[in-house]
Amino acid sequence: MGVSVERLSSGYAGAVVVREVSLAIAPGQILAVLGKNGMGKSTLLKAMMGFLPKMHGSVVIAGQEATRLSPHRVARLGVGYVAQEKALFQDLSVEENLRLAVRRPDFEAALAEVEASFPFLLDRLKQRAGTLSGGEQKMLLMARSLASGAKFLLVDEITEGLQPSVIDRLAGVIRDARDRHGTTMLLVEQHLPFALAVADRWAVLDRGEIADSGGTAEPDAAARVTGHLSV
Ligand SMILES: Nc1ncnc2c1ncn2[C@@H]1O[C@H](COP(=O)(O)OP(=O)(O)OP(=O)(O)O)[C@@H](O)[C@H]1O
């Protein structure tokens, strides 16, 4: 599904953090949003998802006006949110966390998806989610969103704190989801090599505004992003 953000402003209790951000993500495209700490990347995702009020502008998802929808309604449009904070039901098992995200008749098919992307989770179905390691919890979060059948994923710094081999696996899982299901994604990232390897396009957020953007296949993509992140 395609996503269009037009001049979106949002923030907290009168403090504008995201300023007039416009983005267009074509169906099946992956956009990486990069930026230094505190530049408004997570705030942008929360505003798009409906967790924060939109002070100005609009969000259209799959042709549907989503600007004023609650997070629950946004999710119903087929949008999944992989939050930076631990968003699992810590006291429920791995299986229960997956079941809550997946419609019942589809659960066996969802488990097959989980097995293909993160096979270790199949051995952990009865384990309490809160007792998984930090990296394992991130993989369960990703698996849960993919298994839910979401057509547009908002993913907040999935690579943070993960070991290189897990980051490589995630890159494969994300590309595979896009290639097989046409999943559209907006990835907020600090990990530049991962972002450029996985995404089709990049954008840099600087003090809440889009400072620059381009295609990841362009030869100067890494240099341009690095230039913005280092000043
Ligand atoms: N709940 C909140 N109330 C008030 N201000 C907040 C709140 N959450 C974030 N902010 C402020 O909004 C600004 C942007 O924060 P945000 O988390 O969106 O940045 P970010 O680009 O995702 O940063 P990081 O890469 O460090 O996660 C920061 O100045 C932050 O202090």
The ligand as an SDF file (V2000), in Angstrom:
LIG
                    3D

 31 33  0  0  0  0  0  0  0  0999 V2000
    6.9380   12.3920   25.6920 N   0  0  0  0  0  0  0  0  0  0  0  0
    7.6630   13.4700   25.3780 C   0  0  0  0  0  0  0  0  0  0  0  0
    7.3880   14.6750   25.9200 N   0  0  0  0  0  0  0  0  0  0  0  0
    8.1000   15.7760   25.5790 C   0  0  0  0  0  0  0  0  0  0  0  0
    9.1150   15.7820   24.6920 N   0  0  0  0  0  0  0  0  0  0  0  0
    9.4400   14.6100   24.1320 C   0  0  0  0  0  0  0  0  0  0  0  0
    8.7440   13.3970   24.4230 C   0  0  0  0  0  0  0  0  0  0  0  0
    9.3070   12.3920   23.6870 N   0  0  0  0  0  0  0  0  0  0  0  0
   10.2970   12.9610   22.9750 C   0  0  0  0  0  0  0  0  0  0  0  0
   10.3830   14.2760   23.2290 N   0  0  0  0  0  0  0  0  0  0  0  0
   11.3320   15.2350   22.6300 C   0  0  0  0  0  0  0  0  0  0  0  0
   11.1340   15.2770   21.2270 O   0  0  0  0  0  0  0  0  0  0  0  0
   12.3820   15.4110   20.5620 C   0  0  0  0  0  0  0  0  0  0  0  0
   12.5030   14.3210   19.4950 C   0  0  0  0  0  0  0  0  0  0  0  0
   12.5130   13.0520   20.1260 O   0  0  0  0  0  0  0  0  0  0  0  0
   12.4440   11.7010   19.2740 P   0  0  0  0  0  0  0  0  0  0  0  0
   12.3850   10.5750   20.2640 O   0  0  0  0  0  0  0  0  0  0  0  0
   11.3710   11.8090   18.2710 O   0  0  0  0  0  0  0  0  0  0  0  0
   13.8600   11.7440   18.5390 O   0  0  0  0  0  0  0  0  0  0  0  0
   14.6050   10.6370   17.6980 P   0  0  0  0  0  0  0  0  0  0  0  0
   15.0760   11.3190   16.4560 O   0  0  0  0  0  0  0  0  0  0  0  0
   13.7600    9.4390   17.5580 O   0  0  0  0  0  0  0  0  0  0  0  0
   15.8600   10.3630   18.6380 O   0  0  0  0  0  0  0  0  0  0  0  0
   16.6990    9.0200   18.9780 P   0  0  0  0  0  0  0  0  0  0  0  0
   17.4900    8.7070   17.7500 O   0  0  0  0  0  0  0  0  0  0  0  0
   17.5630    9.4970   20.0960 O   0  0  0  0  0  0  0  0  0  0  0  0
   15.7180    7.9540   19.3560 O   0  0  0  0  0  0  0  0  0  0  0  0
   13.4680   15.3480   21.6150 C   0  0  0  0  0  0  0  0  0  0  0  0
   13.8950   16.6590   21.8910 O   0  0  0  0  0  0  0  0  0  0  0  0
   12.7580   14.7500   22.8090 C   0  0  0  0  0  0  0  0  0  0  0  0
   13.3130   15.2250   24.0090 O   0  0  0  0  0  0  0  0  0  0  0  0
  1  2  1  0
  2  3  1  0
  2  7  2  0
  3  4  2  0
  4  5  1  0
  5  6  2  0
  6  7  1  0
  6 10  1  0
  7  8  1  0
  8  9  2  0
  9 10  1  0
 10 11  1  0
 11 12  1  0
 11 30  1  0
 12 13  1  0
 13 14  1  0
 13 28  1  0
 14 15  1  0
 15 16  1  0
 16 17  2  0
 16 18  1  0
 16 19  1  0
 19 20  1  0
 20 21  2  0
 20 22  1  0
 20 23  1  0
 23 24  1  0
 24 25  2  0
 24 26  1  0
 24 27  1  0
 28 29  1  0
 28 30  1  0
 30 31  1  0
M  END
$$$$
